[in-house]
Amino acid sequence: MNRAQLEGFMVPRVGVTVDIHPHDLPIALIGAAGSALALWADAPAEIAVPVALLIVLDIRVRRRHRRT
């Protein structure tokens, strides 16, 4: 693939680390219960599910700088 074909894709960058870990159990249960309640109340799944994932998962993006 050349650069034009990769334009729309997400590509990794040097020095960027993305860590995804589940939160502790009480927070995970709160996120799951919140998403179930939102879906039960007829909230769109396109909104309820990503919000629940943000509550349940601990997502950290770190950037390392190169020292010159």
ZADOKOL-936885 format. One line per 2 residues: their letters; for each residue z, y, x of C-alpha. Coordinates in steps of 0.25 Angstrom, whole numbers, plus 5000, padded with zeros to 4 digits. Layout:
a) Z Y X ~ ...;
***
This chain:
mn) 5000 5000 5000 ~ 4997 5014 5005;
ra) 5005 5027 5002 ~ 4997 5030 4990;
ql) 5001 5017 4983 ~ 5015 5018 4987;
eg) 5016 5032 4981 ~ 5022 5027 4967;
fm) 5031 5016 4973 ~ 5046 5017 4978;
vp) 5046 5014 4993 ~ 5058 5013 5002;
rv) 5061 5024 5012 ~ 5067 5023 5026;
gv) 5081 5027 5026 ~ 5084 5026 5010;
tv) 5093 5015 5005 ~ 5095 5012 4991;
di) 5108 5003 4988 ~ 5109 4998 4974;
hp) 5122 4991 4970 ~ 5129 4987 4957;
hd) 5142 4995 4954 ~ 5155 4989 4952;
lp) 5157 4981 4939 ~ 5163 4991 4930;
ia) 5152 5001 4933 ~ 5141 4991 4931;
li) 5148 4987 4918 ~ 5148 5001 4913;
ga) 5133 5003 4917 ~ 5129 4990 4909;
ag) 5138 4994 4897 ~ 5132 5008 4897;
sa) 5118 5003 4898 ~ 5121 4993 4887;
la) 5127 5004 4878 ~ 5115 5013 4881;
lw) 5105 5002 4877 ~ 5113 4998 4864;
ad) 5113 5013 4860 ~ 5098 5013 4861;
ap) 5096 5021 4874 ~ 5083 5018 4881;
ae) 5084 5007 4891 ~ 5076 5015 4901;
ia) 5088 5025 4901 ~ 5100 5015 4899;
vp) 5096 5005 4910 ~ 5094 5014 4922;
va) 5106 5022 4919 ~ 5114 5008 4918;
ll) 5108 5004 4931 ~ 5113 5017 4938;
iv) 5127 5015 4933 ~ 5127 5000 4937;
ld) 5121 5001 4950 ~ 5125 5009 4962;
ir) 5112 5015 4968 ~ 5113 5022 4982;
vr) 5102 5029 4989 ~ 5105 5032 5004;
rr) 5096 5039 5014 ~ 5097 5037 5029;
hr) 5093 5048 5038 ~ 5087 5045 5051;
rt) 5093 5052 5063 ~ 5083 5058 5073;
***
